Amino acid sequence: MTQAIIKLGEYEDRVLNIVKGKYGLKNKSDAVNFVIDKFEEEILEPELRPEYIKKAKRIMKQKAIKIGTLANLRKRYNLD
């Protein structure tokens, strides 16, 4: 496990305390890890994650369906 000493401003410290309390985390280190995990899920582009690559490869192997026109698509999936 990597250890780091970080300097936080007063606002950032308050935010970590709120995250820690809201999610029942034991300490600020857990809160920092939680925020990093959420950042990864929400902000990083999905194509950077290995599970996205697996899903994309699986989809590309599927047989394409012929829809034809936009009207046919709407009719097929009741989009009217």
VMD Tcl script that builds the backbone (N, CA, C; Angstrom):
set m [mol new atoms 240]
animate dup $m
set s [atomselect $m all]
$s set {name element resname resid chain x y z} {
  {N N MET 1 A 0.843 -1.166 0.000}
  {CA C MET 1 A 0.000 0.000 0.000}
  {C C MET 1 A 0.896 1.239 0.000}
  {N N THR 2 A 0.545 2.195 -0.816}
  {CA C THR 2 A 1.288 3.444 -0.893}
  {C C THR 2 A 0.779 4.410 0.166}
  {N N GLN 3 A 1.687 5.116 0.788}
  {CA C GLN 3 A 1.308 6.138 1.756}
  {C C GLN 3 A 1.718 7.487 1.212}
  {N N ALA 4 A 0.886 8.498 1.512}
  {CA C ALA 4 A 1.182 9.846 1.037}
  {C C ALA 4 A 0.806 10.855 2.114}
  {N N ILE 5 A 1.595 11.877 2.197}
  {CA C ILE 5 A 1.255 13.012 3.061}
  {C C ILE 5 A 0.715 14.086 2.131}
  {N N ILE 6 A -0.508 14.528 2.398}
  {CA C ILE 6 A -1.128 15.537 1.540}
  {C C ILE 6 A -1.529 16.737 2.378}
  {N N LYS 7 A -1.522 17.879 1.744}
  {CA C LYS 7 A -1.970 19.104 2.404}
  {C C LYS 7 A -3.354 19.424 1.877}
  {N N LEU 8 A -4.290 19.617 2.793}
  {CA C LEU 8 A -5.664 19.943 2.436}
  {C C LEU 8 A -6.000 21.333 2.955}
  {N N GLY 9 A -6.768 22.031 2.165}
  {CA C GLY 9 A -7.302 23.293 2.643}
  {C C GLY 9 A -8.447 23.019 3.610}
  {N N GLU 10 A -8.910 24.065 4.253}
  {CA C GLU 10 A -10.000 23.919 5.224}
  {C C GLU 10 A -11.264 23.368 4.566}
  {N N TYR 11 A -11.574 23.858 3.377}
  {CA C TYR 11 A -12.774 23.410 2.666}
  {C C TYR 11 A -12.675 21.928 2.298}
  {N N GLU 12 A -11.529 21.527 1.748}
  {CA C GLU 12 A -11.330 20.140 1.347}
  {C C GLU 12 A -11.399 19.211 2.554}
  {N N ASP 13 A -10.865 19.662 3.682}
  {CA C ASP 13 A -10.922 18.879 4.909}
  {C C ASP 13 A -12.376 18.680 5.348}
  {N N ARG 14 A -13.168 19.745 5.258}
  {CA C ARG 14 A -14.588 19.637 5.618}
  {C C ARG 14 A -15.315 18.674 4.693}
  {N N VAL 15 A -15.008 18.752 3.399}
  {CA C VAL 15 A -15.652 17.848 2.436}
  {C C VAL 15 A -15.323 16.397 2.775}
  {N N LEU 16 A -14.059 16.110 3.069}
  {CA C LEU 16 A -13.691 14.738 3.437}
  {C C LEU 16 A -14.396 14.285 4.709}
  {N N ASN 17 A -14.537 15.174 5.677}
  {CA C ASN 17 A -15.264 14.827 6.900}
  {C C ASN 17 A -16.721 14.519 6.604}
  {N N ILE 18 A -17.327 15.262 5.692}
  {CA C ILE 18 A -18.723 15.012 5.321}
  {C C ILE 18 A -18.844 13.656 4.619}
  {N N VAL 19 A -17.941 13.387 3.686}
  {CA C VAL 19 A -17.950 12.097 2.981}
  {C C VAL 19 A -17.759 10.961 3.983}
  {N N LYS 20 A -16.818 11.133 4.878}
  {CA C LYS 20 A -16.533 10.128 5.908}
  {C C LYS 20 A -17.776 9.834 6.746}
  {N N GLY 21 A -18.452 10.881 7.183}
  {CA C GLY 21 A -19.650 10.696 8.001}
  {C C GLY 21 A -20.827 10.146 7.223}
  {N N LYS 22 A -21.044 10.654 6.026}
  {CA C LYS 22 A -22.208 10.247 5.225}
  {C C LYS 22 A -22.157 8.772 4.853}
  {N N TYR 23 A -20.968 8.272 4.549}
  {CA C TYR 23 A -20.843 6.889 4.100}
  {C C TYR 23 A -20.299 5.957 5.185}
  {N N GLY 24 A -20.201 6.440 6.409}
  {CA C GLY 24 A -19.789 5.605 7.532}
  {C C GLY 24 A -18.372 5.064 7.411}
  {N N LEU 25 A -17.480 5.877 6.905}
  {CA C LEU 25 A -16.094 5.444 6.734}
  {C C LEU 25 A -15.315 5.644 8.031}
  {N N LYS 26 A -14.270 4.845 8.205}
  {CA C LYS 26 A -13.527 4.872 9.459}
  {C C LYS 26 A -12.606 6.070 9.607}
  {N N ASN 27 A -12.001 6.500 8.498}
  {CA C ASN 27 A -11.028 7.588 8.590}
  {C C ASN 27 A -10.968 8.356 7.275}
  {N N LYS 28 A -10.145 9.393 7.264}
  {CA C LYS 28 A -10.039 10.230 6.067}
  {C C LYS 28 A -9.361 9.494 4.911}
  {N N SER 29 A -8.515 8.557 5.223}
  {CA C SER 29 A -7.883 7.766 4.172}
  {C C SER 29 A -8.948 6.983 3.396}
  {N N ASP 30 A -9.893 6.385 4.126}
  {CA C ASP 30 A -11.003 5.688 3.471}
  {C C ASP 30 A -11.843 6.659 2.650}
  {N N ALA 31 A -12.025 7.878 3.169}
  {CA C ALA 31 A -12.801 8.883 2.450}
  {C C ALA 31 A -12.100 9.294 1.158}
  {N N VAL 32 A -10.788 9.459 1.209}
  {CA C VAL 32 A -10.032 9.801 -0.004}
  {C C VAL 32 A -10.159 8.674 -1.028}
  {N N ASN 33 A -10.000 7.427 -0.589}
  {CA C ASN 33 A -10.133 6.288 -1.498}
  {C C ASN 33 A -11.538 6.223 -2.101}
  {N N PHE 34 A -12.547 6.504 -1.290}
  {CA C PHE 34 A -13.927 6.505 -1.774}
  {C C PHE 34 A -14.123 7.565 -2.857}
  {N N VAL 35 A -13.618 8.765 -2.617}
  {CA C VAL 35 A -13.743 9.853 -3.589}
  {C C VAL 35 A -13.015 9.500 -4.885}
  {N N ILE 36 A -11.852 8.888 -4.774}
  {CA C ILE 36 A -11.107 8.481 -5.965}
  {C C ILE 36 A -11.883 7.437 -6.753}
  {N N ASP 37 A -12.469 6.461 -6.063}
  {CA C ASP 37 A -13.274 5.433 -6.750}
  {C C ASP 37 A -14.452 6.059 -7.474}
  {N N LYS 38 A -15.124 7.002 -6.826}
  {CA C LYS 38 A -16.267 7.677 -7.465}
  {C C LYS 38 A -15.816 8.493 -8.664}
  {N N PHE 39 A -14.675 9.147 -8.545}
  {CA C PHE 39 A -14.129 9.920 -9.657}
  {C C PHE 39 A -13.881 9.007 -10.845}
  {N N GLU 40 A -13.309 7.843 -10.583}
  {CA C GLU 40 A -13.030 6.906 -11.665}
  {C C GLU 40 A -14.323 6.491 -12.366}
  {N N GLU 41 A -15.342 6.161 -11.594}
  {CA C GLU 41 A -16.615 5.715 -12.166}
  {C C GLU 41 A -17.304 6.815 -12.965}
  {N N GLU 42 A -17.291 8.020 -12.447}
  {CA C GLU 42 A -18.074 9.098 -13.021}
  {C C GLU 42 A -17.341 9.910 -14.083}
  {N N ILE 43 A -16.060 10.119 -13.917}
  {CA C ILE 43 A -15.341 11.073 -14.740}
  {C C ILE 43 A -14.491 10.420 -15.830}
  {N N LEU 44 A -13.730 9.393 -15.460}
  {CA C LEU 44 A -12.849 8.783 -16.449}
  {C C LEU 44 A -13.663 8.183 -17.583}
  {N N GLU 45 A -13.125 8.244 -18.757}
  {CA C GLU 45 A -13.837 7.741 -19.917}
  {C C GLU 45 A -13.996 6.231 -19.803}
  {N N PRO 46 A -15.199 5.718 -20.128}
  {CA C PRO 46 A -15.447 4.288 -19.947}
  {C C PRO 46 A -14.528 3.404 -20.777}
  {N N GLU 47 A -14.048 3.887 -21.921}
  {CA C GLU 47 A -13.195 3.037 -22.741}
  {C C GLU 47 A -11.845 2.762 -22.093}
  {N N LEU 48 A -11.541 3.449 -21.019}
  {CA C LEU 48 A -10.290 3.190 -20.317}
  {C C LEU 48 A -10.410 2.004 -19.363}
  {N N ARG 49 A -11.624 1.581 -19.071}
  {CA C ARG 49 A -11.817 0.502 -18.119}
  {C C ARG 49 A -11.862 -0.847 -18.845}
  {N N PRO 50 A -11.206 -1.864 -18.298}
  {CA C PRO 50 A -11.145 -3.173 -18.949}
  {C C PRO 50 A -12.519 -3.793 -19.191}
  {N N GLU 51 A -13.464 -3.588 -18.273}
  {CA C GLU 51 A -14.790 -4.183 -18.464}
  {C C GLU 51 A -15.501 -3.585 -19.676}
  {N N TYR 52 A -15.196 -2.343 -20.007}
  {CA C TYR 52 A -15.783 -1.731 -21.198}
  {C C TYR 52 A -15.253 -2.410 -22.459}
  {N N ILE 53 A -13.975 -2.714 -22.469}
  {CA C ILE 53 A -13.368 -3.374 -23.634}
  {C C ILE 53 A -13.995 -4.745 -23.846}
  {N N LYS 54 A -14.178 -5.513 -22.753}
  {CA C LYS 54 A -14.819 -6.830 -22.854}
  {C C LYS 54 A -16.226 -6.699 -23.413}
  {N N LYS 55 A -16.973 -5.738 -22.890}
  {CA C LYS 55 A -18.348 -5.543 -23.335}
  {C C LYS 55 A -18.392 -5.139 -24.805}
  {N N ALA 56 A -17.501 -4.250 -25.222}
  {CA C ALA 56 A -17.470 -3.804 -26.615}
  {C C ALA 56 A -17.145 -4.965 -27.547}
  {N N LYS 57 A -16.186 -5.815 -27.161}
  {CA C LYS 57 A -15.834 -6.967 -27.992}
  {C C LYS 57 A -17.005 -7.931 -28.104}
  {N N ARG 58 A -17.718 -8.144 -27.010}
  {CA C ARG 58 A -18.888 -9.031 -27.021}
  {C C ARG 58 A -19.972 -8.484 -27.950}
  {N N ILE 59 A -20.202 -7.184 -27.887}
  {CA C ILE 59 A -21.220 -6.562 -28.734}
  {C C ILE 59 A -20.826 -6.649 -30.203}
  {N N MET 60 A -19.548 -6.455 -30.497}
  {CA C MET 60 A -19.108 -6.488 -31.891}
  {C C MET 60 A -19.231 -7.883 -32.501}
  {N N LYS 61 A -19.215 -8.916 -31.668}
  {CA C LYS 61 A -19.363 -10.286 -32.170}
  {C C LYS 61 A -20.826 -10.637 -32.473}
  {N N GLN 62 A -21.768 -9.877 -31.930}
  {CA C GLN 62 A -23.186 -10.170 -32.133}
  {C C GLN 62 A -23.580 -9.925 -33.582}
  {N N LYS 63 A -24.553 -10.704 -34.014}
  {CA C LYS 63 A -25.071 -10.556 -35.366}
  {C C LYS 63 A -25.901 -9.271 -35.425}
  {N N ALA 64 A -25.683 -8.507 -36.489}
  {CA C ALA 64 A -26.429 -7.258 -36.660}
  {C C ALA 64 A -27.875 -7.566 -37.040}
  {N N ILE 65 A -28.774 -6.719 -36.616}
  {CA C ILE 65 A -30.171 -6.866 -37.014}
  {C C ILE 65 A -30.488 -5.823 -38.066}
  {N N LYS 66 A -31.276 -6.214 -39.039}
  {CA C LYS 66 A -31.634 -5.289 -40.103}
  {C C LYS 66 A -32.906 -4.555 -39.698}
  {N N ILE 67 A -32.825 -3.260 -39.644}
  {CA C ILE 67 A -33.957 -2.425 -39.263}
  {C C ILE 67 A -34.595 -1.809 -40.486}
  {N N GLY 68 A -33.774 -1.294 -41.366}
  {CA C GLY 68 A -34.291 -0.627 -42.553}
  {C C GLY 68 A -34.464 0.855 -42.299}
  {N N THR 69 A -35.693 1.304 -42.263}
  {CA C THR 69 A -35.967 2.732 -42.115}
  {C C THR 69 A -36.214 3.099 -40.655}
  {N N LEU 70 A -36.221 4.389 -40.405}
  {CA C LEU 70 A -36.528 4.884 -39.072}
  {C C LEU 70 A -37.943 4.493 -38.663}
  {N N ALA 71 A -38.839 4.500 -39.609}
  {CA C ALA 71 A -40.225 4.095 -39.328}
  {C C ALA 71 A -40.277 2.641 -38.874}
  {N N ASN 72 A -39.478 1.776 -39.514}
  {CA C ASN 72 A -39.430 0.371 -39.105}
  {C C ASN 72 A -38.866 0.215 -37.699}
  {N N LEU 73 A -37.843 1.006 -37.374}
  {CA C LEU 73 A -37.264 0.976 -36.044}
  {C C LEU 73 A -38.307 1.368 -35.003}
  {N N ARG 74 A -39.009 2.451 -35.269}
  {CA C ARG 74 A -40.040 2.902 -34.328}
  {C C ARG 74 A -41.143 1.873 -34.177}
  {N N LYS 75 A -41.520 1.253 -35.273}
  {CA C LYS 75 A -42.573 0.237 -35.244}
  {C C LYS 75 A -42.101 -0.983 -34.440}
  {N N ARG 76 A -40.850 -1.403 -34.673}
  {CA C ARG 76 A -40.323 -2.595 -34.023}
  {C C ARG 76 A -40.239 -2.428 -32.499}
  {N N TYR 77 A -39.867 -1.243 -32.059}
  {CA C TYR 77 A -39.679 -1.000 -30.612}
  {C C TYR 77 A -40.748 -0.109 -30.019}
  {N N ASN 78 A -41.861 0.037 -30.711}
  {CA C ASN 78 A -43.003 0.841 -30.215}
  {C C ASN 78 A -42.561 2.202 -29.705}
  {N N LEU 79 A -41.855 2.938 -30.548}
  {CA C LEU 79 A -41.323 4.247 -30.171}
  {C C LEU 79 A -42.212 5.405 -30.623}
  {N N ASP 80 A -43.372 5.130 -31.090}
  {CA C ASP 80 A -44.244 6.216 -31.565}
  {C C ASP 80 A -44.885 6.980 -30.451}
}
mol reanalyze $m
mol bondsrecalc $m
mol representation Tube
mol addrep $m
